[in-house]
Amino acid sequence: MSDLPTLYGYDPSSYVFSVRSLLEEKGADYHRIPVDVIAGEPRSEAHRRLHPFGKVPVFVHGDLRILETAAILRYINDTFEGPSFVPENPVDRARMDMAMGLHDSYGYPAIVRVIGYHRFPAYSGHPTRADVEQELDGLHTLFTELMRNRGDSAFLAGERPSLADFFVAPACFYLELVGESTRFAEIPGFDAWWQRVKTLPGYRASIPDLSEWGERVEA
Ligand SMILES: N[C@@H](CCC(=O)N[C@@H](CS)C(=O)NCC(=O)O)C(=O)O
């Protein structure tokens, strides 16, 4: 399986952002095939042959097709050269998996509503300000729990960055972008962690070009 892998994705997608961050950290070479989420391309018949639920990212390597960002991140971590971002000890691995699971279950759906309110209301079902406040309350609970899980560690699951940091970082990027992140600064440890993550080269190199949204974000 020596062929270059292919990432089907939409750069602004937070999940695709995570995958690109890890590929950058690994220094991996790969093909990119854009699939425009806002234009509805993931739901096309062609894309559904790759992902029956019409989502990105999809990662193809040789005969292997991987769906689900957590699985893609694990595969990239385990298969490509470069440092590992999966902690060796089981306690930190559990903390990493827990952070990723919490973000998937309680973070991502809220992020879509909050960002959608500001940038793509039709795509996210025209949330009201009251909906956004409710989602931000949920995100406050999530980040509080993530910081509790982090404890005194520098990163979400230990002293070194793990898959969890790359998984959660895009959510924080977007909350900051739309001016909804100030309330999280009061959560003990949150800001110190977030400023640390922002220095990671893979994260910085993967900040999406949002010019189609009329935005320009510096790394
Ligand atoms: N559980 C999936 C979620 C993927 C997902 O929700 N992707 C969004 C973009 S961030 C998407 O493709 N949305 C297209 C749509 O719903 O039309 C994963 O971990 O990869």
The ligand as a Tripos MOL2 file, in Angstrom:
@<TRIPOS>MOLECULE
LIG
   20    19     1     0     0
SMALL
NO_CHARGES

@<TRIPOS>ATOM
      1 N1        -18.9210   11.4030   12.6880 N.3       1 LIG1
      2 C1        -18.3630   11.9620   11.4900 C.3       1 LIG1
      3 C2        -18.9670   13.3470   11.3000 C.3       1 LIG1
      4 C3        -18.5670   13.9780    9.9910 C.3       1 LIG1
      5 C4        -19.3850   15.2530    9.7240 C.2       1 LIG1
      6 O1        -20.4130   15.5290   10.3760 O.2       1 LIG1
      7 N2        -18.9270   16.0050    8.7330 N.am      1 LIG1
      8 C5        -19.6280   17.2000    8.3210 C.3       1 LIG1
      9 C6        -18.6360   18.3270    8.0550 C.3       1 LIG1
     10 S1        -17.7820   18.8480    9.5140 S.3       1 LIG1
     11 C7        -20.3150   16.9270    6.9900 C.2       1 LIG1
     12 O2        -19.7840   16.2360    6.1650 O.2       1 LIG1
     13 N3        -21.5070   17.4750    6.7790 N.am      1 LIG1
     14 C8        -22.1630   17.3730    5.5280 C.3       1 LIG1
     15 C9        -23.6550   17.3680    5.6620 C.2       1 LIG1
     16 O3        -24.1580   17.0710    6.7540 O.co2     1 LIG1
     17 O4        -24.2910   17.6720    4.6630 O.co2     1 LIG1
     18 C10       -16.8370   11.9770   11.5910 C.2       1 LIG1
     19 O5        -16.3090   11.8170   12.6950 O.co2     1 LIG1
     20 O6        -16.1460   12.0790   10.5730 O.co2     1 LIG1
@<TRIPOS>BOND
     1     1     2 1
     2     2     3 1
     3     2    18 1
     4     3     4 1
     5     4     5 1
     6     5     6 2
     7     5     7 1
     8     7     8 1
     9     8     9 1
    10     8    11 1
    11     9    10 1
    12    11    12 2
    13    11    13 1
    14    13    14 1
    15    14    15 1
    16    15    16 2
    17    15    17 1
    18    18    19 2
    19    18    20 1
@<TRIPOS>SUBSTRUCTURE
     1 LIG1         1 GROUP 0 **** ****
